[in-house]
């Protein structure tokens, strides 16, 4: 993954509404969540929700699947883990770095 791709993912997570959507999806685990439930829980207009979902799908943070008439959203845990790993992969590597207990 290029640094530009990673920056795009991190950028999408920098918007409060998109962060709320992702947190809502993470709470659902691998079960996913119907788009209508996300809209109700976050109390946002459908067009706004669609815009934010499309942006996160574009960078691979979430995916959608249709089941009959219901559109479900799912967290792409692999992509989310790539973001975390990218941010942590060089933790404490400097010569004068004091090792942390969490990495």
N, C-alpha and C positions, 0 to 999 in steps of 0.2 A: 504494500500500500504506500502511495506517495504521501509526502507531507501535506500536499494540497488536498488530497482526499481526507486525510485525518483532520485538517483544519476545517474542512466543510462540515464534517460530522460534529466537531466541537462547537462550531458556529451555530448549528441548528439547535444544540442543547442550551445555547445561551439565551434563548427566548423564554420568558416565563410560561407562556401558554404551552409551548412544545415540551418544556420540562414537566409541566403538570400532566400532560397527556402521557408521556413516557412513564412517569411515576405511577400513574393509574394502570397502565398496561403491565408494568412490572408486578404490581400487586396481584394481578390476575394470573400470573405465572404462565405456563405453557397452554392454559385453557383459552387464552385470548379474551377479547371483550368486543361485543357488538358496538358498532359505531354509535348507535342511538344511546347506548348506556353511557358511553364516554361523554356525549353531548349533554345528557341529563345530569351526570355527576359534576361536570365542570361548568354547567350553565353557560354554554357559549352557542352562538348561532351555527347552524349546520354548514353554511358557506365558509365561515371562519375555521371551523374544525377541519373541513375538507382541505382548505389551503395548508394548514399546519401539518396534517397527515401526509399530504403530497410532498411537502418539503422533506419530512423525515424519511419517507419512502425513497426519495431520490438519492439520499446519501446512505441508504441501507440500514437505518436504525430500526425501522419497523417494516412489517409486511402485512398484506391483507389477503383474505380468502373469503370467497362467497360460499355460503351454505344455504341453498334454496334462495330465499329472499333476504337473508340477513348477511350483512357484510361485517366480518370480524377483523380486528386488528391484533397483531401479535408483536411482542418485542423480539428483535433479532439479537439474541443474547451473545452470539458470536461477535457481532459488530460492536456491541456495548463493551464486551470484554476486551476487544482490540483497542478501544479508546482508553480504558483503564490501564491496560498493559503498556500502551504507548507512553502514557504519562509517567508510569512507574519504572520502566525498564532500565533506566540509568540512575536509579535512586542510590545515593551514597557512593558513587564511583570516583568522585574527586579525591585526590590525595589527602586533603585536609578535612574531608567530610567525617562527621561523627555519625556512625551507623545508627539508624533508627530501629526501633523494635518492631515496626509494622511492615517492613518490606523484605 
